[in-house]
């Protein structure tokens, strides 16, 4: 107020979210999956922008599997939303599993 007219330069810094990654209007998230659910299939909750929802983990899912949840990403200006991409990350049992190790050794030798 009372100064000369001119341009204002504003710098905006975005902080990286600990769980979500953005690619345009699509959101990506990693989902830790137990080995048994990766092999046998199952259901697991995943965090979305709107809260937690259950997703089906198909049998024989590997760590490079990506599940697409349509219209669970960022809202679009015109209408609709981007998608949420859930990246399966297989987690081995903490502390190991002796029975599993023995089974795999037998399979490896067969």
Secondary structure as the mmCIF struct_conf table of DSSP 4:
data_model
#
loop_
_struct_conf.conf_type_id
_struct_conf.id
_struct_conf.beg_label_comp_id
_struct_conf.beg_label_asym_id
_struct_conf.beg_label_seq_id
_struct_conf.end_label_comp_id
_struct_conf.end_label_asym_id
_struct_conf.end_label_seq_id
BEND BEND1 UNK A 3 UNK A 3
HELX_LH_PP_P HELX_LH_PP_P1 UNK A 14 UNK A 17
BEND BEND2 UNK A 18 UNK A 19
STRN STRN1 UNK A 20 UNK A 23
TURN_TY1_P TURN_TY1_P1 UNK A 24 UNK A 25
STRN STRN2 UNK A 26 UNK A 34
HELX_RH_AL_P HELX_RH_AL_P1 UNK A 35 UNK A 40
STRN STRN3 UNK A 42 UNK A 48
TURN_TY1_P TURN_TY1_P2 UNK A 49 UNK A 50
STRN STRN4 UNK A 51 UNK A 57
TURN_TY1_P TURN_TY1_P3 UNK A 59 UNK A 60
TURN_TY1_P TURN_TY1_P4 UNK A 63 UNK A 64
STRN STRN5 UNK A 66 UNK A 69
TURN_TY1_P TURN_TY1_P5 UNK A 70 UNK A 71
BEND BEND3 UNK A 73 UNK A 73
HELX_LH_PP_P HELX_LH_PP_P2 UNK A 74 UNK A 74
STRN STRN6 UNK A 75 UNK A 75
HELX_LH_PP_P HELX_LH_PP_P3 UNK A 76 UNK A 76
BEND BEND4 UNK A 77 UNK A 80
STRN STRN7 UNK A 81 UNK A 81
STRN STRN8 UNK A 84 UNK A 91
HELX_LH_PP_P HELX_LH_PP_P4 UNK A 92 UNK A 93
TURN_TY1_P TURN_TY1_P6 UNK A 94 UNK A 95
HELX_RH_AL_P HELX_RH_AL_P2 UNK A 98 UNK A 109
#
